[in-house]
Amino acid sequence: MKRVTVFLFSTLIASAAAAQTPAPAGCAGARDVRLVNGRIATMDAKNAIASEVTIQNGVITSVGRNGARLSPCTRVVDLKGRTAVPGLVDNHNHIVLLGLRPGYDTRLETAASIADVQAAIKARAQKVPAGGFITAMGGWNAAQFAEKRLPTLQELDAADTAHPVIVYQSFTGPAAVNTPGKAFFTGKGVAVSDTGAIAINAPSLAALNALRAVQTLADQKRGTMDALSYSVSVGVTTNVDMGAFIPPGLPDTQDSFAADTLATFDPFRMYDAIAAVHREGRMAARVRVFFLSMDTRPDVPMLKQRLQNTFREFGDGMLRLSGVGEFASSWPLFGNALPTNYETALQLIAKQGWAFQQHSLSPAEDKLTIDTFEAVNRTTPIAPLRWSIAHAPRIDLPTINRFKAIGAGIAIHPFTYLAGAPGSGPPVRTILDSGIRAGAGSDSAQISTLNPWLMIYFMVTGKNSSGVLINQGQQITRMEALKLYTADNGWFLKEENELGTIEPGKQGDVVVLSGDYFDPVKVSDEGIKKLKSVLTVVGGRIVLDELTGSR
C-alpha cells in the first residue's frame, strides 16, 4: 500500500495531488488516514454529517475540520463529495465457511439472469490459473434468475471451457457443471446428466466432497483471503461467524448432531486457515467467532469442553472469540425432536459469561428459546451477556416483548430475499417499533447473500430478488436499515464503544460508497442493490481502493 507524507499548513482540504505523493521510508504498515471533502454519515446519536474524518494508529481521532494533528505517514484521500458510512457489521454469517469453499469461489449474489452468471464466470476465469476449478457454491438461488432455473452444460461452456466449473445451490444442491467439470465428476463416480445437471442431495454432496478431498491448507488460506476481500468490497468490515455442522463419522465428537451439507466442516480444523491468515497479518476484514455446538447427550460434553478450554473474548481487533451460537445443543432440524438438554447448555453458557445467539425459524422455536432464556435469567441475569434470537421470521409481538423484558435482542436476517414467498418475514417494522435491541446481518453464505445492500434493499422495499413484494407493512426507512447494520450491531459483541459509528475513539472503519445511498433520486430503491464500496478503510488501513487507483 502506497503511503504519503502530508505537511499540514492549514486545516483546509488537502489536494488530490498530495494524496498521490510517494510515501517516505518508514511508513510501511502505517494506519493513518485522513478522508476529506466527503459527505460522511457518522451514524452517531445525532446522525451528524461531516466532511472530514481523521484516523491515527487505527483509531478515529477527529471528525470534522478541527485541525487534528497528523502523523507524517498520514495518507490524505479526497473523496470528491462521495458518501461515506461506518464500516458495516454483519451480526450473523458464515464467512469462515465461505473462505473454505473448494476451488476458486465466484459470488453470484447479484446475478439476475443466466447471462449474468456467464459474465461472472468469464470475469473470474481471467484470474484463475490453468486447471483451477471455478466454483459458485451457496449464497444464490435459481429463483433470482429471470429463467428460474440452473444454467445448462452448454450455457456454462459458453462462459468458460478452459476451467472446470460448478454452480451449487444452497446446502445440498442441486448443481450444474460445464464439460470439463462433468469429466472431473464422472471420473469420481458422481452422476452427471447430459445437460450438466447433478441432482440434489447425495449426488451434489458427492461432488462437493470430491472437491473438498483435494483441497489443501494453502487453498483454504487463499479462499479465506478471497472471502474477506469480497466482504470489504461490499462494505462489510466486521463479520460475526456462526460456525458449521459437524461431519458425520468424525471422531471425538461424542454423539453430537452431524450433517453432511455445504454448511459442514471439521470443528477442530475449520479455523486453521483464518488463524494462519491472521498470524500473517493478511486479514482485510474483522471476524468475530461464535462457536457452534450441537450436543445430544444430557451433559453437553462438547460444549463443556469448548468453554473449559477457551479464553472468553480472546483475540485482538481483527480476530476474536466472541460467543456461542447459532446452536448450543441439538435442535429441531431435519426432522429432529425438540432438545431435552437445551437449558443445561444455556445455563452453562451463562455461568461462563459468554454472549449467545440462537437460530430460530418457527414460532415453536421462538417459544422454546424465550422459555429457556427466561429460565436461565432467573439464575444468571443475561442482559449483560448480550443474548439474542436470530432469524425469527415469524416472531410475534408478545414474544418480542418477552425477550425485551429480560434484556435480550433480535438479530434480523432477511434471508428470504433470495427466494421468499409473501408472508415469509421477518417482521422488521414490528421489531423496530417494539424498542427491543436489534441489529441486522445476512445469514450468508448458504441460503443467503453476504452483500448487505441486498439485505438492506429487502428491509427498505419488502421485495425479494425477483422484485415481488413479500413483506408488505414491514418496510423500514433507509436510515433505519443502515443503522441496523452499523450503530446497532456493536451491542451483540459488547463492542458498541468500538464499532458501528464514526466518532473519536472508535475503530477507524469507514466505507466510501459508489453512490449516495441517502438520496433516492441519485440512488433509487432498485439502485440500492447495485451499491458497493469504492474505498474501504479497516483500522486505518486502506484495504480496498477503487477511488484513487492506488493501494
DAHU-V592386 format. One record per pair of residues at least 4 apart in sequence whose C-alpha atoms are under 8 Angstrom apart, sorted by the first residue. I is the first residue (numbers start at 0). J is the second residue. If there is no record, write none. Layout:
i=I j=J
i=I j=J
This chain:
i=0 j=27
i=0 j=541
i=0 j=549
i=0 j=550
i=1 j=21
i=1 j=22
i=1 j=549
i=1 j=550
i=2 j=20
i=2 j=21
i=2 j=22
i=2 j=23
i=2 j=26
i=2 j=27
i=2 j=29
i=2 j=72
i=2 j=73
i=2 j=74
i=3 j=17
i=3 j=18
i=3 j=19
i=3 j=20
i=3 j=21
i=3 j=22
i=3 j=23
i=3 j=72
i=3 j=73
i=3 j=74
i=3 j=75
i=4 j=20
i=4 j=21
i=4 j=22
i=4 j=23
i=4 j=71
i=4 j=72
i=4 j=73
i=4 j=74
i=5 j=17
i=5 j=18
i=5 j=71
i=5 j=72
i=5 j=73
i=5 j=74
i=5 j=75
i=6 j=71
i=7 j=69
i=9 j=66
i=10 j=64
i=10 j=65
i=10 j=66
i=11 j=64
i=12 j=35
i=12 j=36
i=12 j=77
i=13 j=17
i=13 j=18
i=13 j=35
i=13 j=75
i=13 j=76
i=13 j=77
i=14 j=18
i=14 j=77
i=15 j=19
i=15 j=75
i=15 j=76
i=15 j=77
i=16 j=20
i=17 j=75
i=18 j=74
i=18 j=75
i=18 j=76
i=18 j=77
i=22 j=26
i=22 j=72
i=23 j=72
i=26 j=72
i=28 j=540
i=29 j=56
i=29 j=72
i=29 j=73
i=29 j=539
i=29 j=540
i=30 j=54
i=30 j=55
i=30 j=56
i=30 j=57
i=30 j=73
i=30 j=538
i=30 j=539
i=30 j=540
i=31 j=53
i=31 j=54
i=31 j=55
i=31 j=56
i=31 j=57
i=31 j=69
i=31 j=70
i=31 j=72
i=31 j=73
i=31 j=74
i=31 j=539
i=31 j=540
i=32 j=53
i=32 j=54
i=32 j=55
i=32 j=73
i=32 j=74
i=32 j=75
i=32 j=76
i=32 j=539
i=32 j=540
i=33 j=51
i=33 j=52
i=33 j=53
i=33 j=54
i=33 j=73
i=33 j=74
i=33 j=75
i=33 j=76
i=34 j=51
i=34 j=52
i=34 j=53
i=34 j=75
i=34 j=76
i=34 j=77
i=34 j=78
i=35 j=50
i=35 j=51
i=35 j=52
i=35 j=75
i=35 j=76
i=35 j=77
i=35 j=78
i=35 j=79
i=36 j=50
i=36 j=51
i=36 j=77
i=36 j=78
i=36 j=79
i=36 j=80
i=36 j=81
i=37 j=49
i=37 j=50
i=37 j=51
i=37 j=77
i=37 j=78
i=37 j=79
i=37 j=80
i=37 j=81
i=37 j=82
i=37 j=83
i=38 j=48
i=38 j=49
i=38 j=50
i=38 j=80
i=38 j=81
i=38 j=82
i=38 j=83
i=39 j=48
i=39 j=49
i=39 j=50
i=39 j=51
i=39 j=52
i=39 j=82
i=39 j=83
i=39 j=84
i=40 j=46
i=40 j=47
i=40 j=48
i=40 j=49
i=40 j=82
i=40 j=83
i=40 j=84
i=40 j=85
i=40 j=501
i=41 j=46
i=41 j=47
i=41 j=48
i=41 j=49
i=41 j=84
i=41 j=85
i=41 j=500
i=41 j=501
i=41 j=502
i=42 j=46
i=42 j=47
i=42 j=84
i=42 j=85
i=42 j=482
i=42 j=485
i=42 j=486
i=42 j=499
i=42 j=500
i=42 j=501
i=43 j=47
i=43 j=486
i=43 j=500
i=43 j=501
i=43 j=502
i=49 j=62
i=49 j=63
i=50 j=63
i=50 j=64
i=51 j=62
i=51 j=63
i=51 j=64
i=52 j=59
i=52 j=60
i=52 j=61
i=52 j=62
i=52 j=63
i=53 j=59
i=53 j=60
i=53 j=61
i=53 j=62
i=53 j=67
i=54 j=58
i=54 j=59
i=54 j=60
i=54 j=61
i=54 j=507
i=54 j=539
i=55 j=59
i=55 j=60
i=55 j=69
i=55 j=70
i=55 j=73
i=55 j=539
i=56 j=538
i=56 j=539
i=57 j=506
i=57 j=507
i=57 j=537
i=57 j=538
i=57 j=539
i=57 j=540
i=58 j=503
i=58 j=504
i=58 j=505
i=58 j=506
i=58 j=507
i=58 j=538
i=58 j=539
i=59 j=501
i=59 j=502
i=59 j=503
i=59 j=504
i=59 j=505
i=59 j=506
i=59 j=507
i=60 j=67
i=60 j=502
i=60 j=503
i=60 j=504
i=61 j=65
i=61 j=67
i=61 j=502
i=61 j=503
i=62 j=501
i=62 j=502
i=62 j=503
i=69 j=73
i=76 j=547
i=78 j=511
i=78 j=546
i=81 j=511
i=81 j=512
i=81 j=513
i=81 j=514
i=81 j=515
i=82 j=511
i=82 j=512
i=82 j=513
i=82 j=514
i=82 j=515
i=82 j=516
i=83 j=509
i=83 j=510
i=83 j=511
i=83 j=512
i=84 j=501
i=84 j=509
i=84 j=510
i=84 j=511
i=84 j=512
i=85 j=485
i=85 j=499
i=85 j=500
i=85 j=501
i=85 j=508
i=85 j=509
i=85 j=510
i=86 j=234
i=86 j=235
i=86 j=236
i=86 j=237
i=86 j=485
i=86 j=498
i=86 j=499
i=86 j=500
i=86 j=508
i=86 j=509
i=86 j=510
i=86 j=535
i=86 j=536
i=86 j=537
i=87 j=234
i=87 j=235
i=87 j=236
i=87 j=237
i=87 j=484
i=87 j=485
i=87 j=499
i=87 j=510
i=88 j=235
i=88 j=236
i=88 j=237
i=88 j=238
i=88 j=239
i=88 j=440
i=88 j=484
i=88 j=485
i=88 j=488
i=88 j=489
i=88 j=498
i=88 j=499
i=89 j=235
i=89 j=237
i=89 j=238
i=89 j=239
i=89 j=439
i=89 j=440
i=89 j=441
i=89 j=451
i=89 j=484
i=89 j=488
i=90 j=238
i=90 j=239
i=90 j=240
i=90 j=410
i=90 j=438
i=90 j=439
i=90 j=440
i=90 j=441
i=90 j=484
i=90 j=488
i=90 j=491
i=91 j=238
i=91 j=239
i=91 j=240
i=91 j=241
i=91 j=410
i=91 j=412
i=91 j=439
i=91 j=440
i=91 j=441
i=91 j=442
i=91 j=443
i=92 j=238
i=92 j=239
i=92 j=240
i=92 j=241
i=92 j=440
i=92 j=441
i=92 j=442
i=92 j=443
i=92 j=444
i=92 j=449
i=93 j=97
i=93 j=239
i=93 j=240
i=93 j=241
i=93 j=242
i=93 j=243
i=93 j=442
i=93 j=443
i=93 j=444
i=94 j=98
i=94 j=226
i=94 j=227
i=94 j=238
i=94 j=239
i=94 j=240
i=94 j=443
i=94 j=444
i=95 j=99
i=95 j=223
i=95 j=240
i=95 j=242
i=95 j=269
i=95 j=270
i=95 j=273
i=96 j=100
i=96 j=242
i=96 j=243
i=96 j=262
i=96 j=264
i=96 j=269
i=96 j=444
i=97 j=222
i=97 j=223
i=97 j=226
i=97 j=444
i=98 j=219
i=98 j=220
i=98 j=221
i=98 j=222
i=98 j=223
i=98 j=224
i=98 j=225
i=98 j=226
i=98 j=227
i=99 j=219
i=99 j=220
i=99 j=222
i=99 j=223
i=99 j=269
i=100 j=104
i=100 j=136
i=100 j=219
i=100 j=222
i=101 j=134
i=101 j=210
i=101 j=211
i=101 j=214
i=101 j=218
i=101 j=219
i=101 j=222
i=102 j=131
i=102 j=132
i=102 j=133
i=102 j=134
i=102 j=210
i=102 j=214
i=102 j=218
i=102 j=222
i=103 j=127
i=103 j=131
i=103 j=132
i=103 j=133
i=103 j=134
i=103 j=222
i=104 j=133
i=104 j=134
i=104 j=135
i=104 j=136
i=104 j=222
i=104 j=225
i=105 j=119
i=105 j=120
i=105 j=123
i=105 j=133
i=105 j=134
i=105 j=135
i=105 j=136
i=106 j=119
i=106 j=135
i=106 j=138
i=107 j=116
i=107 j=119
i=107 j=135
i=107 j=138
i=107 j=139
i=108 j=138
i=108 j=139
i=108 j=448
i=108 j=449
i=108 j=450
i=109 j=528
i=109 j=529
i=110 j=115
i=110 j=116
i=110 j=143
i=110 j=144
i=111 j=115
i=111 j=143
i=111 j=144
i=111 j=145
i=112 j=116
i=112 j=143
i=112 j=144
i=112 j=145
i=112 j=146
i=113 j=117
i=113 j=144
i=113 j=145
i=113 j=146
i=113 j=149
i=113 j=150
i=113 j=154
i=114 j=118
i=115 j=119
i=116 j=120
i=117 j=121
i=117 j=154
i=117 j=155
i=117 j=157
i=117 j=158
i=118 j=122
i=118 j=158
i=119 j=123
i=120 j=124
i=120 j=133
i=120 j=158
i=120 j=159
i=121 j=125
i=121 j=158
i=121 j=159
i=122 j=126
i=123 j=127
i=123 j=133
i=124 j=133
i=124 j=159
i=124 j=162
i=127 j=131
i=127 j=133
i=129 j=161
i=129 j=162
i=130 j=161
i=130 j=162
i=130 j=163
i=131 j=162
i=131 j=163
i=132 j=162
i=132 j=163
i=132 j=164
i=132 j=165
i=133 j=162
i=133 j=163
i=133 j=164
i=133 j=165
i=134 j=164
i=134 j=165
i=134 j=166
i=134 j=167
i=135 j=165
i=135 j=166
i=135 j=167
i=136 j=165
i=136 j=166
i=136 j=167
i=136 j=168
i=136 j=169
i=136 j=261
i=136 j=445
i=137 j=167
i=137 j=168
i=137 j=169
i=137 j=170
i=137 j=261
i=137 j=444
i=137 j=445
i=137 j=446
i=137 j=447
i=138 j=168
i=138 j=169
i=138 j=443
i=138 j=444
i=138 j=445
i=138 j=446
i=138 j=447
i=138 j=448
i=138 j=449
i=139 j=143
i=139 j=168
i=139 j=169
i=139 j=417
i=139 j=445
i=139 j=446
i=139 j=447
i=139 j=448
i=140 j=144
i=140 j=168
i=140 j=169
i=140 j=417
i=140 j=418
i=140 j=446
i=141 j=146
i=141 j=147
i=141 j=148
i=141 j=149
i=141 j=168
i=142 j=147
i=142 j=148
i=142 j=417
i=142 j=418
i=142 j=464
i=142 j=465
i=143 j=147
i=143 j=417
i=143 j=418
i=143 j=464
i=143 j=465
i=144 j=148
i=144 j=465
i=145 j=465
i=149 j=174
i=149 j=175
i=150 j=154
i=150 j=155
i=150 j=175
i=151 j=155
i=151 j=175
i=151 j=176
i=151 j=177
i=151 j=194
i=151 j=195
i=151 j=196
i=152 j=156
i=152 j=175
i=152 j=176
i=152 j=177
i=152 j=178
i=152 j=193
i=152 j=194
i=152 j=195
i=152 j=196
i=153 j=157
i=153 j=177
i=153 j=194
i=153 j=195
i=154 j=158
i=154 j=177
i=155 j=159
i=155 j=160
i=155 j=164
i=155 j=176
i=155 j=177
i=156 j=160
i=156 j=177
i=156 j=178
i=159 j=164
i=159 j=177
i=160 j=177
i=160 j=178
i=160 j=179
i=161 j=179
i=162 j=179
i=162 j=180
i=163 j=176
i=163 j=177
i=163 j=178
i=163 j=179
i=163 j=180
i=163 j=181
i=163 j=183
i=164 j=176
i=164 j=177
i=164 j=179
i=164 j=180
i=165 j=174
i=165 j=175
i=165 j=176
i=165 j=177
i=165 j=180
i=166 j=174
i=166 j=175
i=166 j=176
i=167 j=172
i=167 j=173
i=167 j=174
i=167 j=175
i=167 j=203
i=168 j=172
i=168 j=173
i=168 j=174
i=168 j=445
i=169 j=173
i=169 j=261
i=169 j=445
i=169 j=446
i=170 j=260
i=170 j=261
i=170 j=262
i=170 j=445
i=170 j=446
i=171 j=199
i=171 j=200
i=171 j=201
i=171 j=203
i=171 j=204
i=171 j=260
i=171 j=261
i=172 j=197
i=172 j=198
i=172 j=199
i=172 j=200
i=172 j=203
i=172 j=204
i=173 j=196
i=173 j=197
i=173 j=198
i=173 j=199
i=173 j=200
i=173 j=203
i=174 j=196
i=174 j=197
i=174 j=198
i=174 j=199
i=174 j=203
i=175 j=195
i=175 j=196
i=175 j=197
i=176 j=180
i=176 j=181
i=176 j=195
i=176 j=196
i=176 j=197
i=177 j=181
i=177 j=195
i=178 j=182
i=178 j=195
i=179 j=183
i=180 j=184
i=181 j=185
i=181 j=191
i=181 j=195
i=182 j=186
i=183 j=187
i=184 j=188
i=184 j=189
i=184 j=190
i=184 j=191
i=184 j=206
i=184 j=209
i=185 j=189
i=185 j=190
i=185 j=191
i=187 j=209
i=189 j=202
i=189 j=205
i=189 j=206
i=190 j=197
i=190 j=202
i=191 j=195
i=191 j=196
i=191 j=197
i=191 j=198
i=192 j=196
i=192 j=197
i=197 j=202
i=197 j=203
i=198 j=202
i=198 j=203
i=199 j=203
i=199 j=204
i=200 j=204
i=201 j=205
i=202 j=206
i=203 j=207
i=204 j=208
i=204 j=259
i=204 j=260
i=204 j=261
i=205 j=209
i=206 j=210
i=207 j=211
i=207 j=261
i=208 j=212
i=209 j=213
i=210 j=214
i=214 j=218
i=214 j=219
i=215 j=219
i=216 j=220
i=216 j=271
i=216 j=272
i=217 j=221
i=217 j=272
i=218 j=222
i=219 j=223
i=219 j=272
i=220 j=224
i=220 j=272
i=220 j=273
i=220 j=275
i=220 j=276
i=221 j=225
i=222 j=226
i=223 j=227
i=223 j=272
i=223 j=273
i=223 j=276
i=224 j=228
i=224 j=276
i=224 j=281
i=224 j=282
i=224 j=283
i=225 j=229
i=226 j=230
i=227 j=231
i=227 j=282
i=227 j=283
i=227 j=284
i=228 j=232
i=228 j=283
i=228 j=284
i=228 j=543
i=229 j=233
i=230 j=234
i=230 j=235
i=230 j=236
i=230 j=284
i=230 j=449
i=230 j=450
i=231 j=235
i=231 j=236
i=231 j=283
i=231 j=284
i=231 j=532
i=231 j=535
i=231 j=542
i=231 j=543
i=232 j=531
i=232 j=532
i=232 j=533
i=232 j=535
i=232 j=543
i=233 j=450
i=233 j=451
i=233 j=452
i=233 j=530
i=233 j=531
i=233 j=532
i=234 j=451
i=234 j=510
i=234 j=531
i=234 j=532
i=234 j=535
i=235 j=284
i=235 j=451
i=236 j=283
i=236 j=284
i=236 j=285
i=236 j=508
i=236 j=537
i=237 j=284
i=237 j=285
i=237 j=286
i=237 j=287
i=238 j=284
i=238 j=285
i=238 j=286
i=238 j=287
i=239 j=286
i=239 j=287
i=239 j=288
i=239 j=289
i=240 j=286
i=240 j=287
i=240 j=288
i=240 j=289
i=241 j=288
i=241 j=289
i=241 j=290
i=241 j=291
i=241 j=323
i=241 j=324
i=241 j=325
i=242 j=288
i=242 j=289
i=242 j=290
i=242 j=291
i=242 j=324
i=242 j=325
i=243 j=262
i=243 j=263
i=243 j=264
i=243 j=266
i=243 j=291
i=244 j=256
i=244 j=257
i=244 j=258
i=244 j=259
i=244 j=260
i=244 j=262
i=244 j=263
i=244 j=264
i=244 j=266
i=244 j=291
i=245 j=249
i=245 j=255
i=245 j=256
i=245 j=257
i=245 j=258
i=245 j=259
i=245 j=263
i=245 j=264
i=245 j=265
i=245 j=266
i=246 j=257
i=246 j=258
i=246 j=259
i=246 j=263
i=246 j=264
i=246 j=265
i=247 j=257
i=247 j=258
i=247 j=259
i=248 j=257
i=249 j=265
i=252 j=301
i=253 j=294
i=253 j=296
i=253 j=300
i=253 j=301
i=254 j=294
i=254 j=295
i=254 j=296
i=255 j=292
i=255 j=293
i=255 j=294
i=255 j=295
i=255 j=296
i=255 j=301
i=255 j=329
i=256 j=293
i=256 j=294
i=256 j=295
i=256 j=329
i=258 j=263
i=259 j=263
i=261 j=445
i=262 j=445
i=264 j=268
i=264 j=269
i=265 j=269
i=266 j=270
i=270 j=274
i=271 j=275
i=272 j=276
i=273 j=277
i=274 j=278
i=275 j=279
i=276 j=280
i=276 j=281
i=276 j=282
i=277 j=281
i=277 j=282
i=277 j=317
i=277 j=318
i=282 j=317
i=283 j=537
i=283 j=542
i=284 j=317
i=284 j=537
i=285 j=316
i=285 j=317
i=285 j=318
i=286 j=317
i=286 j=318
i=286 j=319
i=287 j=317
i=287 j=318
i=287 j=319
i=287 j=320
i=287 j=321
i=288 j=318
i=288 j=319
i=288 j=320
i=288 j=321
i=288 j=322
i=289 j=320
i=289 j=321
i=289 j=322
i=289 j=323
i=289 j=324
i=289 j=325
i=289 j=355
i=290 j=322
i=290 j=323
i=290 j=324
i=290 j=325
i=291 j=323
i=291 j=324
i=291 j=325
i=291 j=326
i=291 j=327
i=292 j=301
i=292 j=302
i=292 j=323
i=292 j=324
i=292 j=326
i=292 j=327
i=292 j=328
i=293 j=301
i=293 j=302
i=293 j=326
i=293 j=327
i=293 j=328
i=293 j=329
i=293 j=330
i=294 j=299
i=294 j=300
i=294 j=301
i=294 j=302
i=294 j=327
i=294 j=328
i=294 j=329
i=295 j=299
i=295 j=328
i=295 j=329
i=295 j=338
i=295 j=340
i=296 j=300
i=296 j=340
i=297 j=339
i=297 j=340
i=297 j=343
i=298 j=340
i=298 j=343
i=299 j=303
i=299 j=328
i=299 j=340
i=299 j=343
i=299 j=344
i=300 j=304
i=301 j=305
i=302 j=306
i=302 j=327
i=302 j=344
i=303 j=307
i=303 j=347
i=304 j=308
i=305 j=309
i=306 j=310
i=306 j=311
i=306 j=348
i=306 j=351
i=310 j=320
i=311 j=320
i=311 j=321
i=311 j=322
i=311 j=352
i=311 j=353
i=312 j=319
i=312 j=320
i=312 j=321
i=312 j=322
i=313 j=319
i=313 j=320
i=313 j=321
i=314 j=318
i=314 j=319
i=314 j=320
i=315 j=319
i=321 j=353
i=321 j=354
i=321 j=492
i=322 j=353
i=322 j=354
i=322 j=355
i=322 j=356
i=322 j=492
i=323 j=327
i=323 j=348
i=323 j=353
i=323 j=354
i=323 j=355
i=323 j=356
i=324 j=355
i=324 j=356
i=324 j=357
i=324 j=358
i=325 j=355
i=325 j=356
i=325 j=357
i=325 j=358
i=325 j=389
i=326 j=330
i=326 j=356
i=326 j=357
i=326 j=358
i=327 j=341
i=327 j=344
i=327 j=345
i=327 j=357
i=328 j=338
i=328 j=340
i=328 j=341
i=328 j=344
i=329 j=337
i=329 j=338
i=329 j=340
i=329 j=341
i=330 j=335
i=330 j=336
i=330 j=337
i=330 j=338
i=331 j=335
i=331 j=336
i=331 j=337
i=331 j=338
i=332 j=336
i=340 j=344
i=341 j=345
i=341 j=371
i=342 j=346
i=342 j=371
i=342 j=374
i=342 j=375
i=343 j=347
i=344 j=348
i=345 j=349
i=345 j=371
i=345 j=372
i=345 j=375
i=346 j=350
i=346 j=375
i=346 j=379
i=347 j=351
i=348 j=352
i=348 j=353
i=348 j=354
i=348 j=355
i=349 j=353
i=349 j=354
i=349 j=375
i=349 j=379
i=349 j=381
i=349 j=384
i=350 j=379
i=352 j=384
i=353 j=384
i=354 j=384
i=354 j=385
i=354 j=386
i=354 j=491
i=354 j=492
i=355 j=384
i=355 j=385
i=355 j=386
i=355 j=387
i=356 j=386
i=356 j=387
i=356 j=388
i=356 j=389
i=357 j=368
i=357 j=387
i=357 j=388
i=357 j=389
i=358 j=388
i=358 j=389
i=358 j=390
i=358 j=391
i=359 j=364
i=359 j=365
i=359 j=368
i=359 j=388
i=359 j=389
i=359 j=390
i=359 j=391
i=360 j=364
i=360 j=365
i=360 j=390
i=360 j=391
i=360 j=392
i=360 j=393
i=361 j=365
i=361 j=391
i=361 j=392
i=361 j=393
i=361 j=394
i=362 j=366
i=362 j=391
i=362 j=393
i=362 j=394
i=363 j=367
i=364 j=368
i=365 j=369
i=365 j=388
i=365 j=391
i=365 j=394
i=365 j=398
i=366 j=370
i=366 j=398
i=367 j=371
i=368 j=372
i=368 j=388
i=369 j=373
i=369 j=398
i=369 j=401
i=369 j=402
i=370 j=374
i=371 j=375
i=372 j=376
i=372 j=381
i=373 j=377
i=373 j=405
i=374 j=378
i=375 j=379
i=375 j=380
i=375 j=381
i=376 j=380
i=376 j=381
i=376 j=405
i=380 j=384
i=380 j=405
i=381 j=385
i=381 j=386
i=381 j=405
i=381 j=406
i=381 j=407
i=382 j=386
i=382 j=405
i=382 j=406
i=382 j=407
i=383 j=406
i=385 j=406
i=385 j=407
i=385 j=408
i=385 j=490
i=385 j=491
i=385 j=492
i=385 j=493
i=386 j=406
i=386 j=407
i=386 j=408
i=386 j=491
i=387 j=407
i=387 j=408
i=387 j=409
i=387 j=410
i=387 j=491
i=388 j=407
i=388 j=408
i=388 j=409
i=388 j=410
i=389 j=409
i=389 j=410
i=389 j=411
i=389 j=412
i=390 j=409
i=390 j=410
i=390 j=411
i=390 j=412
i=390 j=413
i=390 j=425
i=391 j=409
i=391 j=411
i=391 j=425
i=392 j=423
i=392 j=424
i=392 j=425
i=392 j=426
i=393 j=423
i=393 j=424
i=393 j=425
i=393 j=426
i=394 j=398
i=394 j=399
i=394 j=425
i=394 j=426
i=395 j=399
i=396 j=400
i=396 j=429
i=396 j=430
i=396 j=433
i=397 j=401
i=398 j=402
i=399 j=403
i=399 j=430
i=399 j=433
i=399 j=435
i=400 j=404
i=400 j=433
i=400 j=435
i=401 j=405
i=402 j=406
i=402 j=407
i=402 j=408
i=402 j=435
i=403 j=407
i=403 j=408
i=403 j=434
i=403 j=435
i=403 j=436
i=406 j=436
i=407 j=435
i=407 j=436
i=408 j=435
i=408 j=436
i=408 j=437
i=409 j=430
i=409 j=435
i=409 j=436
i=409 j=437
i=409 j=438
i=410 j=437
i=410 j=438
i=410 j=439
i=410 j=440
i=411 j=425
i=411 j=427
i=411 j=437
i=411 j=438
i=411 j=439
i=411 j=440
i=412 j=425
i=412 j=439
i=412 j=440
i=412 j=441
i=412 j=442
i=412 j=454
i=413 j=424
i=413 j=425
i=413 j=440
i=413 j=441
i=413 j=454
i=413 j=457
i=413 j=458
i=414 j=419
i=414 j=441
i=414 j=442
i=414 j=443
i=414 j=446
i=414 j=447
i=414 j=448
i=414 j=454
i=415 j=419
i=415 j=420
i=415 j=423
i=415 j=424
i=415 j=447
i=415 j=463
i=416 j=447
i=416 j=453
i=416 j=454
i=416 j=457
i=416 j=462
i=416 j=463
i=416 j=464
i=417 j=446
i=417 j=447
i=417 j=448
i=417 j=463
i=417 j=464
i=417 j=465
i=418 j=463
i=418 j=464
i=419 j=423
i=419 j=463
i=419 j=469
i=420 j=469
i=421 j=468
i=421 j=469
i=421 j=470
i=422 j=469
i=422 j=470
i=422 j=471
i=423 j=469
i=423 j=470
i=424 j=469
i=424 j=470
i=425 j=470
i=425 j=473
i=426 j=430
i=426 j=470
i=426 j=473
i=427 j=431
i=427 j=458
i=427 j=473
i=427 j=474
i=427 j=475
i=428 j=432
i=428 j=472
i=428 j=473
i=428 j=474
i=428 j=475
i=429 j=433
i=429 j=473
i=430 j=434
i=430 j=435
i=430 j=437
i=431 j=435
i=431 j=437
i=436 j=487
i=437 j=483
i=437 j=487
i=437 j=488
i=438 j=482
i=438 j=483
i=438 j=484
i=438 j=487
i=438 j=488
i=439 j=483
i=439 j=484
i=439 j=488
i=440 j=451
i=440 j=454
i=440 j=484
i=441 j=447
i=441 j=448
i=441 j=449
i=441 j=450
i=441 j=451
i=441 j=454
i=442 j=446
i=442 j=447
i=442 j=448
i=442 j=449
i=443 j=447
i=443 j=448
i=443 j=449
i=444 j=448
i=444 j=449
i=448 j=453
i=448 j=454
i=450 j=454
i=451 j=455
i=452 j=456
i=452 j=527
i=452 j=528
i=452 j=529
i=452 j=530
i=452 j=531
i=453 j=457
i=453 j=527
i=453 j=528
i=454 j=458
i=455 j=459
i=455 j=477
i=455 j=480
i=455 j=481
i=455 j=527
i=456 j=460
i=456 j=461
i=456 j=462
i=456 j=524
i=456 j=525
i=456 j=527
i=456 j=528
i=457 j=461
i=457 j=462
i=457 j=463
i=457 j=474
i=458 j=473
i=458 j=474
i=458 j=475
i=458 j=480
i=459 j=474
i=459 j=475
i=459 j=476
i=459 j=477
i=459 j=480
i=459 j=524
i=460 j=468
i=460 j=474
i=460 j=475
i=460 j=524
i=461 j=468
i=461 j=469
i=461 j=470
i=461 j=471
i=461 j=473
i=461 j=474
i=462 j=466
i=462 j=467
i=462 j=468
i=462 j=469
i=462 j=470
i=463 j=467
i=463 j=468
i=463 j=469
i=470 j=474
i=475 j=479
i=475 j=480
i=476 j=480
i=477 j=481
i=477 j=516
i=477 j=517
i=478 j=482
i=478 j=517
i=479 j=483
i=480 j=484
i=481 j=485
i=482 j=486
i=482 j=487
i=483 j=487
i=483 j=488
i=484 j=488
i=484 j=499
i=485 j=489
i=485 j=498
i=485 j=499
i=485 j=500
i=486 j=495
i=486 j=498
i=486 j=499
i=486 j=500
i=487 j=495
i=487 j=499
i=488 j=492
i=488 j=495
i=488 j=498
i=488 j=499
i=489 j=493
i=489 j=494
i=489 j=495
i=489 j=496
i=489 j=497
i=489 j=498
i=489 j=499
i=490 j=494
i=490 j=495
i=494 j=498
i=495 j=499
i=496 j=505
i=497 j=504
i=497 j=505
i=497 j=506
i=498 j=505
i=498 j=506
i=498 j=508
i=500 j=505
i=501 j=505
i=501 j=507
i=501 j=508
i=501 j=509
i=506 j=537
i=506 j=538
i=506 j=539
i=507 j=536
i=507 j=537
i=507 j=538
i=507 j=539
i=508 j=535
i=508 j=536
i=508 j=537
i=508 j=538
i=508 j=539
i=509 j=535
i=509 j=536
i=509 j=537
i=510 j=532
i=510 j=533
i=510 j=534
i=510 j=535
i=510 j=536
i=511 j=532
i=511 j=533
i=511 j=534
i=511 j=535
i=512 j=516
i=512 j=530
i=512 j=531
i=512 j=532
i=512 j=533
i=512 j=534
i=513 j=530
i=513 j=531
i=513 j=532
i=513 j=533
i=514 j=521
i=514 j=522
i=514 j=530
i=515 j=521
i=515 j=522
i=516 j=521
i=516 j=522
i=516 j=527
i=516 j=530
i=517 j=522
i=518 j=522
i=518 j=523
i=519 j=523
i=519 j=524
i=522 j=526
i=522 j=527
i=523 j=527
i=524 j=528
i=525 j=529
i=526 j=530
i=533 j=543
i=533 j=544
i=533 j=545
i=533 j=546
i=534 j=541
i=534 j=542
i=534 j=543
i=534 j=544
i=534 j=545
i=534 j=546
i=535 j=541
i=535 j=542
i=535 j=543
i=535 j=544
i=536 j=540
i=536 j=541
i=536 j=542
i=536 j=543
i=537 j=541
i=537 j=542
i=541 j=550
i=542 j=550
i=543 j=550
i=544 j=548
i=544 j=549
i=544 j=550
i=545 j=549
